[in-house]
Amino acid sequence: MNQKLMDLVEQSSLKEEKPQFEIGDTVDVHVRILEGEKERVQVFSGVVIAMSGSGTREMFSVRRIVAGEGVERKFAVHSPRIAKVEVTRSSSVRRAKLYFLRDRVGKATRLKERRRS
């Protein structure tokens, strides 16, 4: 009974179209940012290194290198702050979590590209 109520409440806050991407994909995450009264869209691009949760609590982590420093950011898949997620490149990986990329620098962070037909 209690779980059915929770599912009903969660259904109202889920997005109709969930963005389609996988771990290892290079994505551009368009995030809405409020600056005072104005709202603008900022793009955060990087590699999806992890996904976790389910339903409204589903999250994904994106990692990129900025000025030689690694930056990771977690996003909620169904958040209204996310305008869209674009896949720019797909990679074939054999792991569910790509935390090993944290220890790598430069060309060692490259992943094998997956060709889509």
Secondary structure, DSSP 8 states (H G I E B T S, - for coil): -HHHHHHHHHHHHS-SS-----TT-EEEEEEEEEETTEEEEEEEEEEEEEEE--GGG-EEEEEEEETTEEEEEEEETT-TTEEEEEEEE-B--S-S--GGGGG--GGGG---B----
